[in-house]
């Protein structure tokens, strides 16, 4: 440990309990990585604050010694967001995990950043409410706001940014601000909610979040629709959206991924390109939506559509979908996953996915494709041997090919995983001179580059 | 005209046609005001660019001479946003009024900033699509994005910020950036879309907008529900929302405003607190929504609910609602309107509106209340004699009383009209130290304070 860290340790233990600050090797190791393939790197200290005031004092102390600060939820990020490449301190928000208020009248909830979405949903259920963003992982809400997470339900309910009504944020100098308020809309001042959501810990640490929640729909129906061609499956989706059907989930799972799912989840789904669908609504409206969707998918060559109305079988279906990533990990022992994450205009999606599959076959890499196709967002799940430099290089190049094509058709290098360290090399190309605006904002709000340095922007 | 303006005139006419730059007194007068009660002030020049490149050169030329630049749509702003208090040049976007692309597959449209929403909707109708934001006035889309406009349909479809997928923006130094892309979602870089929408011309001039559009719903039904008490009318609204009814419009019109509407629009609506409602959906689902809403409003003491399913009668109903402001102007000849615009958490709305009415009665000012109550946003329409300093002072103080109460309960000083010059005095109180973050962003992006100086922030 260098002198600054020693000094910081003394300062921190001056106002925190001994057990809130640790240099323990195992704990540091747990905070050296996320769920991605990016190389781990150890923090010097891990700190567990219990209040906004403590976070403010921690950030201020670290800032005055020029020690990097990395906020950490459960470490489920996918582009190395929480890896302390410049070392410094990791602030673990595990102990700031209170649901502060559930407000059914305003359909709002206020939480500390360490609350996970499953804990929140369990509490909300008592009030007939639910929190809509579902990225698969049981991430913390602070982390989900930091990366602008989304997932399977965004096509109807929007992404994380759409749910954030207010953030309490500790800035680089320890100042505590609120980015919004509790009203449903506002045209007052610059929109700081939008700026801070997705800022990946580079502009501040979130210490409290006020989020929009929704009423649990009267009826929920899920379905699996199989197609003989992946192009047909994808092209059915804009037709469903244009018909004004308020589809709640529409997920593509390609043949290879269905195969992995069957092996892992002991399902016997037809091994064909499949759309997993979910409808939310009132009974009469949903019945009409379902019937109309059946007509549309039939027009697009759907081979079979099977409905799941029972909660248990519906849950099994979505569990199988969410377990697709684990299924691959299980199916390719010794290999690790690399995920692509582009999002393209939906009119370009079919050709982008077909291209991704063709390129994948060309490289000889193992993997499959799943996608939040209602948003034009898809992932190639690549199974690679990280010890094999050649394979890693091929996978990196493949990822780049997919990104370049997405950018060329008006899309983005990351639909939902964020930039972290993995997508930095595309930022200038994607944003052009707007990247300079981002750099200016970072520099003016964090002049000493203390907050999660080297992530998102540099 | 001072020397800088002379010099700028020479520079501008070097690359613009003579008729694109004017010092004409009448034209300048038309650009000296908006639809608000704020005191007019003349620009030195009015410029009519025809391309992004021209806007870039205009802004760059003005910036190099430290001459203020004020972007102007149709001048329907309500807080003095377009009034050139520091003089300088007004950029009128009238000639940049092309619909560049309608893209039904991606449910997107790309327009120049001078396109008005009625022109856009006329074109979209051919494709079975519509643009959802309806602030009443036939504003330009550039202006609507600049103020984060909303209105009657936001409860279902969201505000202007929710529709903006990409902006082309000319920055203070003439650089042209894009703030987003054409994908439905992105976690790449800082969210500049959100930051620039609602920036009121203080961070850049918008030269192109890519906006989300929606399919025209299968069925639309409107209704008028009358209540014996304004509190009951308002309290029915969160009950409707919590029931998960995807109501498309829910507007409060108080007794006084119904009286004005009847006099102006020759309607014979019952002179009682009224909710104007609209439902969008499929036939079966909407019927169920309507029946459920009837039950709910009945529970809240609704006296009568009348439905309008025919397009003509539905349009008449919304025309009457939208004409409420004109009705007042007509009903109080010689007086001018001042509008309050707070937005509060919906659970606080009933008491906020009752308070506003009581305070209004106490002051003796003439006026009434209308509101986008699904969002917790309401306006007091005050009719005042601007020559009467005492009355103007009373109205200002009244406006302040309403704002202070909104801020005290977690609301905002402006739900949709924006800050302009009228709501500046509340910015520090509303945003606290977050206001310093806004100031830093303004200063780093417009260091010489050339872009719409004195608006939103200063």
Interface residues (C-beta under 8 A of the other chain):
Chain A: X103 X104 X105 X106 X107 X108 X128 X147 X148 X149 X150 X154 X155 X159 X161 X162 X171 X175 X176 X177 X178 X179 X181 X182 X183 X184 X185 X186 X187 X188 X189 X190 X191 X192 X193 X194 X195 X197 X198 X199 X203 X214 X215 X216 X217 X218 X238 X241 X242 X243 X244 X246 X281 X282 X283 X284 X285 X286 X287 X288 X289 X292 X343 X344 X345 X346 X347 X374 X375 X376 X377 X406 X410 X411 X412 X413 X414 X415 X416 X417 X418 X419 X423 X426 X427 X430 X431 X432 X433 X434 X435 X436 X437 X438 X440 X441 X442 X443 X444 X445 X456 X457
Chain B: X103 X104 X105 X106 X107 X108 X128 X147 X148 X149 X150 X154 X155 X159 X161 X162 X171 X175 X176 X177 X178 X179 X181 X182 X183 X184 X185 X186 X187 X188 X189 X190 X191 X192 X193 X194 X195 X197 X198 X199 X203 X214 X215 X216 X217 X218 X238 X241 X242 X243 X244 X246 X281 X282 X283 X284 X285 X286 X287 X288 X289 X292 X343 X344 X345 X346 X347 X374 X375 X376 X377 X406 X410 X411 X412 X413 X414 X415 X416 X417 X418 X419 X423 X426 X427 X430 X431 X432 X433 X434 X435 X436 X437 X438 X440 X441 X442 X443 X444 X445 X456 X457
